[in-house]
Amino acid sequence: MDLDGPREGSPKRATNPRPNTFGGALTLKHFRVLGIAAALGATLAACSGSNHNGQQSSSTTTTTTTTSASAAPGAKTIGVSIQDSEAQFYQSMEAGMQAEAAKDGYKVTFVDANRDSSKQQSQVEDFISKKVDAIVLTPADSQAIGSAIAEANNANIPVFTADIASTSKQGKVISHIASNNVQGGAQAAMLMCKATGGSGSVAIIDQPEVTSVQDRVKGFKAALAQNCPNVKIVADVDAGGTRDKANSDMGDILQRNKDIKGVFGVNDDSALGAMTAVRAAGLSGIAIVGYDAQTEARTAIKNGTMYGDVLQHPDQIGKLTIDAIQSYFAGKKVPARVDVPVGTYTKANAK
């Protein structure tokens, strides 16, 4: 996202494919009239959705259960709490998990934490009460998640993290599966070096509360300092991984820094929000580098309104998370960390 932006934090992925399911209620009432051979039926359908910023309406159902066709009664169950199921990245990650879980015959329940650590805590407690066999978390807050993990540990339920790690001293995680985000941040820096010609002022649209973003920014700053020291970071703001906040913050940055030449958005939502602000200001020549390379960002890169993106593989993160759980169930040794390589996406890729 991230976030994430996010990624992990990301503009709230308004165009996201990370699988998010919205509930609908369907009621069929049959009215029968004596003496009439034909039956008349009436159907009322109600569905909920999300707005362009990924905000859910009050009627949105945030729980999705996926059971593989081969799942038998008593099959292993996995509870998954996603930081933000509206994000395209997490939708892709969920899809990878669903496909792999189906192969193993697991029943998987996905719930959306909506970037709320208190809500995520309650979701973990609900998983515990339902006696799931394993829990997967993409923490809404890397530090606050520790108490929830500890509760699962006390209930003897193994916990795995995907994309975003826990930094809390509380609780034990069996394995963390994620992109190599330090490497990804360094690749974003190299894109920025090329886009700016190796000099000028740039900004970071950040989301420092999550570990994956911390690693991205760490890699970005280190690679800039080493490879193009004449590129100076003049602003580093926390937009929470959301598109609206990134748009607003980028507008403020542009007011204070008239000569800015580039911006690094720590997820696609952040980058696309920044892009919107740049376009609204009527500016050109500002290189925007994102992180995730989801569909909308790829389109912006193809059209030339973004310069490039770090390419993650969220479906592989999802697949490898289920593989780690399967290995744990089989009694095999599971690595504490599984790194998934990243790449870059530019207009050359779009062609």
TATA-V872675 format. One record per residue. N is the residue number from 1. PHI is phi in whole degrees, 0 to 359 (NA if undefined). Layout:
N:PHI / N:PHI
This chain:
1:NA / 2:302 / 3:309 / 4:44 / 5:NA / 6:175 / 7:21 / 8:306 / 9:331 / 10:210 / 11:310 / 12:306 / 13:303 / 14:286 / 15:243 / 16:265 / 17:263 / 18:287 / 19:306 / 20:233 / 21:252 / 22:253 / 23:281 / 24:224 / 25:251 / 26:235 / 27:238 / 28:241 / 29:246 / 30:258 / 31:251 / 32:248 / 33:243 / 34:301 / 35:87 / 36:247 / 37:283 / 38:274 / 39:254 / 40:252 / 41:236 / 42:231 / 43:237 / 44:242 / 45:247 / 46:231 / 47:232 / 48:241 / 49:210 / 50:232 / 51:275 / 52:297 / 53:264 / 54:78 / 55:275 / 56:272 / 57:285 / 58:294 / 59:267 / 60:293 / 61:271 / 62:250 / 63:242 / 64:232 / 65:248 / 66:243 / 67:242 / 68:291 / 69:300 / 70:269 / 71:293 / 72:259 / 73:307 / 74:87 / 75:295 / 76:300 / 77:243 / 78:233 / 79:259 / 80:236 / 81:253 / 82:264 / 83:305 / 84:201 / 85:288 / 86:281 / 87:285 / 88:300 / 89:303 / 90:288 / 91:297 / 92:294 / 93:295 / 94:299 / 95:300 / 96:297 / 97:293 / 98:300 / 99:297 / 100:287 / 101:297 / 102:298 / 103:295 / 104:267 / 105:74 / 106:271 / 107:261 / 108:237 / 109:246 / 110:257 / 111:230 / 112:255 / 113:280 / 114:53 / 115:61 / 116:243 / 117:293 / 118:293 / 119:296 / 120:294 / 121:302 / 122:296 / 123:294 / 124:295 / 125:298 / 126:293 / 127:301 / 128:297 / 129:296 / 130:273 / 131:57 / 132:294 / 133:272 / 134:201 / 135:233 / 136:242 / 137:232 / 138:247 / 139:303 / 140:288 / 141:216 / 142:297 / 143:273 / 144:291 / 145:291 / 146:304 / 147:295 / 148:294 / 149:297 / 150:298 / 151:297 / 152:295 / 153:303 / 154:296 / 155:268 / 156:61 / 157:251 / 158:292 / 159:242 / 160:235 / 161:243 / 162:231 / 163:72 / 164:242 / 165:267 / 166:272 / 167:250 / 168:286 / 169:281 / 170:274 / 171:79 / 172:241 / 173:256 / 174:293 / 175:205 / 176:245 / 177:244 / 178:198 / 179:296 / 180:281 / 181:284 / 182:295 / 183:298 / 184:297 / 185:298 / 186:295 / 187:292 / 188:297 / 189:297 / 190:293 / 191:298 / 192:294 / 193:303 / 194:292 / 195:293 / 196:266 / 197:73 / 198:87 / 199:205 / 200:121 / 201:264 / 202:226 / 203:234 / 204:240 / 205:263 / 206:254 / 207:206 / 208:290 / 209:279 / 210:243 / 211:293 / 212:298 / 213:288 / 214:305 / 215:293 / 216:298 / 217:292 / 218:301 / 219:295 / 220:296 / 221:295 / 222:295 / 223:290 / 224:298 / 225:300 / 226:278 / 227:256 / 228:213 / 229:295 / 230:275 / 231:269 / 232:251 / 233:275 / 234:255 / 235:206 / 236:217 / 237:243 / 238:268 / 239:258 / 240:68 / 241:77 / 242:251 / 243:289 / 244:299 / 245:293 / 246:298 / 247:300 / 248:297 / 249:295 / 250:293 / 251:300 / 252:295 / 253:299 / 254:295 / 255:293 / 256:271 / 257:229 / 258:291 / 259:254 / 260:297 / 261:248 / 262:197 / 263:215 / 264:254 / 265:265 / 266:287 / 267:210 / 268:293 / 269:298 / 270:297 / 271:294 / 272:290 / 273:296 / 274:297 / 275:300 / 276:299 / 277:294 / 278:297 / 279:292 / 280:296 / 281:278 / 282:72 / 283:261 / 284:220 / 285:80 / 286:260 / 287:281 / 288:248 / 289:244 / 290:248 / 291:208 / 292:136 / 293:59 / 294:277 / 295:304 / 296:294 / 297:293 / 298:298 / 299:296 / 300:297 / 301:294 / 302:299 / 303:276 / 304:88 / 305:271 / 306:235 / 307:276 / 308:189 / 309:210 / 310:274 / 311:264 / 312:258 / 313:231 / 314:298 / 315:296 / 316:289 / 317:300 / 318:297 / 319:299 / 320:290 / 321:294 / 322:296 / 323:299 / 324:295 / 325:294 / 326:299 / 327:296 / 328:297 / 329:300 / 330:278 / 331:81 / 332:272 / 333:285 / 334:250 / 335:298 / 336:294 / 337:219 / 338:239 / 339:270 / 340:251 / 341:299 / 342:236 / 343:219 / 344:232 / 345:226 / 346:227 / 347:300 / 348:296 / 349:293 / 350:299 / 351:282
